[in-house]
């Protein structure tokens, strides 16, 4: 049972934002559909707002009608982004308790840049609206792999060897050779600000590295290069206010591909998950402890999925943190909490309750 920090109101206007301008647009549409199916229609007055690839906001009136008439089960696998165009501020602001209406909470189901990176969170802070998930700083830190790794290094938390590169490396062969000499002949190349393994490549040798860098720079102006290690890929889920984060059981990803890439996650469906992971209890507890320390160092609040590596030589290492994890049918965040005794609907209620509690706490400080 969740230790809820605040009782939910009988009715809540929940603005669910999905789609967005990032390369994870389609994943967001799937996540949003799953969330809307699981919400309690007796409690939530749902306002689904889709953001198209050009950044225009639309009221998804068809989805709103299905939910309002108790037909959420008829929702498509992925919500469409269309309908009447909306002014963003008008779409977000709604009745408040002071107006005698019901409170508004925003649930940004926006994976990747322009949604998970602190930008939408900053808008919601300016508008004074409670919202699900981490605040501006935690969102921005976790989205930017280079910034996150810098903070983790300062906090003395274990991670793979890495370096940060900008586009100048494309014209600097000597620098590329130095990267391989420092990190090893085989490396992973990642855009700093992207999720769902988009733009990530495994590269061996100078030619592969250059091609991988070109691919990563298609998605961002900053790239992270990491040493390649033989690892077990572990995932944990954290939930709660920053001072009282709870952590789920530990799960494991068993990739079918060379690494856990986008196709392995979403298209081929060949990767397997093991929940809970087959680990000695001592290692599982160490993983859970490392997940909490990592989340605190990166200013996580509300929810996050903390991904870890388990190596034979160096033990547990931090991989990355995702502050708006997927809510697709195969996404680990809700699966991990289900295995920890927290059902999907209860999890969503707790996320909304946390958003309201944080908003109240900040209002008292002001």
Secondary structure, 3 states (H helix, E strand, C coil): CCCCCCCCCCCEEEEEEEECCCCCHHHHHHHHHHHHHHCCCCCEEEEEEEECCCCCEEECHHHHHHHHCCCHHHCCCCCCCCCCEECHHHHHCCCCHHHCCCEEEEEEECCCCCCCCCHHHHHHHHHCCEECCCCHHHHHHHHCHHHHHHHHHHCCCCECCEEEEEHHHHHCHHHHHHHHHHHCCEEEEEECCCCCCCCCEEEEHHHHHHHHHHHHHCCCCEEEEEECCCCEEEEEEEEECHHHCEECCCEEEECCCCCCCHHHHHHCCCCEEEECCCCCHHHHHHHHHHHHHHHHHCCCCEEEEEEEEEECCCEEEEEEEECCCCCCCCCHHHHHHHHCCCCHHHHHHHHHHHHHHHHHHHHHHC
